[in-house]
Amino acid sequence: MDMSLVTPNLVIRACLELAFLLIVLCVILLFSDFRSRLRGLGAGGLIFVYLFVGSWSVVQMVDRWQYEFPQSVSWVPLTRFAMYQVQMPESVAVSYKWTVVRTDGSRYDANITELFRTVGVPGLSSRMRNYLELGDISEDPESVSRKNFIETELALFSESIYAALGSNDQDVVSIQFSEVGGSREVSSQKVLFIWTPTKALEQ
């Protein structure tokens, strides 16, 4: 995490949110029968519950960079869930797309979250979004290793998509990874990586 992103505003917000959560917890414990229900867990159980709730509350305040990849620390399963419900008309969204191209020129989009059903689907999608930086990486020596790493990862995902689709029977020419962006009015697409079955054979 880039510590320069830790602004006074974020620190104040984190402290206020933590205080609010603690107040809510105290209200629940003092003005309901929840505390009496917890007594049935015994002293050890109570300590565990309080430690978990306390840890969860703190992590909720400091996990704002959970979608960066790679991560030095993972706070799962205590992390917050980011919910985006409203998009302004002028908002510009950047996402990704996997496209399978057949020999007859037809194309279709491969939904990797359908192909690879796992508990970590949000993490899988977040990783894909991090690979979008491939479009901005320059050719200077310091960036070459990062570029090679991303291309290697994308090649492995492409091979997995190829296998998952049973593509040997579909005359697949290539599998493309693209950056898709724009607003509701104007959209754009830029191909960042192209994989072909022959590449796998060459390796």
Buried (B, 14 or more C-beta within 10 A) or exposed (E): EEEEEBEEEEEEEBEEBBEEBEEEBEEEEEEEEEEEEBEEEEEEEBEEEEEEEBEBBBBBBBBBEBBEEEBEEEBEEBBBEEEEEEEEEEEEEEEBBBBBBBEEEEEEEBEBEEBBEEEEEBBBBBBBBBBBBBBEBEEEEEEEEEBEEBBEBBBEBBBBBBEEBEBEEBEBBBBBBBBBBBBEEEEEEEEBBBBBBEBEEEE
